[in-house]
Every structure is written in C-alpha cells, then in structure tokens.
Amino acid sequence: MEVTYRGTVLTPPRFFQSRHSRFEHEQFDCRRDDGTTFRVVDNVTLAPRVPVAPGDQVTVRGELVHDQGQPPIVHFTHHAAWGTHPDGFIALGGHVYA
C-alpha cells in the first residue's frame, strides 16, 4: 500500500547493506502526529542520503509493509529506477530526496 506520512525523526540514521539486494540503505524511525511510529528504509544506492537528525520533521512517500515484531516500514522512498513501482520521496527542510 502506498502512503504519505509526515512525522518527527526519532533516531539518527543507520546505514547498512541489504542482504537481499546488496544495495546500501539508510534507516531511521519516525513518529506521526497521532503518536504511531514507523521506520523509513531508503535505498541510498538509488537516491541520495537524507541528512536527518532526531527532531527533524519529514514527509515520506513510499510503500508501507509490516514486519512482525517491528514498526511498520516505509520503503521504496526513491525514484522508480526500474519503472515497476510508483516514485517515492523523503522531504526534509524544503528539499526533496528521491
């Protein structure tokens, strides 16, 4: 399901290499205005790193997935490199990262 969420960044970004795609990803957690939390997982091989810090306000567009025991994940937050998915983005401080 495609979502657009606005929230406050809770954690500093963590960078890791996906074991599935082998691409580098950036991950950080956010809290929406209604108090629910979600995790952003952004492919930084396809899109630029987003210079987020705890307390920043972001708007995130991507695909929502659920991973049992974890916060909901919003991924595909980048341009659709292969044309198989709608474009996503992360907006921070007037800049759009896709």
C-alpha positions in Angstrom: 0.0 0.0 0.0 1.4 3.4 -0.9 1.4 6.0 1.9 2.5 9.6 2.5 3.3 10.2 6.2 4.5 13.3 8.0 6.5 12.7 11.2 9.3 13.6 13.6 12.6 11.8 13.3 13.3 9.8 16.4 16.6 8.1 15.7 19.8 9.0 13.9 20.2 7.3 10.6 21.8 3.9 10.4 23.4 2.7 7.2 23.6 -1.0 6.2 23.9 -3.2 3.1 20.7 -5.1 2.3 21.2 -8.8 2.3 18.6 -9.2 -0.4 19.6 -6.6 -3.0 23.2 -5.9 -1.7 22.4 -2.1 -2.1 23.2 0.4 0.7 20.3 1.6 2.7 19.6 4.3 5.3 17.2 3.6 8.1 15.6 5.8 10.8 12.5 5.8 12.9 9.7 8.5 13.0 6.6 9.3 15.0 3.5 10.6 13.3 1.3 13.3 14.8 -1.1 10.7 16.0 1.6 9.0 18.0 2.2 6.0 15.8 5.7 5.1 14.8 7.1 3.9 11.5 10.6 3.0 10.2 12.0 4.5 7.0 14.3 2.3 4.9 15.7 4.3 2.0 17.9 2.8 -0.8 20.8 5.2 -0.9 22.4 3.4 -3.8 19.5 4.8 -5.9 18.8 8.1 -4.0 20.9 10.5 -2.1 21.4 10.1 1.6 19.0 12.2 3.6 20.7 14.3 6.3 18.1 13.6 9.0 18.6 14.1 12.8 16.3 13.4 15.7 13.7 16.1 16.0 13.6 16.9 12.3 10.2 17.0 10.5 10.0 14.8 7.4 7.4 13.9 4.8 7.8 10.4 3.4 6.1 8.8 0.4 6.6 5.1 -0.3 5.3 1.6 0.2 4.1 0.5 3.6 5.0 -3.0 4.7 4.6 -4.8 8.0 7.4 -6.9 9.6 6.2 -8.9 12.6 7.6 -7.5 15.8 8.9 -4.4 14.1 7.4 -0.9 13.5 5.7 -0.6 10.1 8.3 0.1 7.4 8.0 2.7 4.6 10.3 1.7 1.8 10.6 2.5 -2.0 11.2 6.1 -0.9 13.2 6.8 -4.0 12.6 7.2 -7.8 11.3 4.1 -9.5 14.6 3.1 -11.2 13.1 0.1 -13.0 9.6 1.5 -13.6 8.0 -1.3 -11.6 6.8 0.9 -8.7 5.5 4.4 -8.1 8.1 7.0 -7.3 8.6 7.8 -3.6 10.5 10.5 -1.8 11.6 12.0 1.5 11.1 15.7 2.1 13.3 17.5 4.7 13.8 21.2 5.2 12.4 22.3 1.8 14.5 19.7 -0.1 13.0 16.6 -1.7 15.3 13.5 -1.8 14.3 10.9 -4.4 
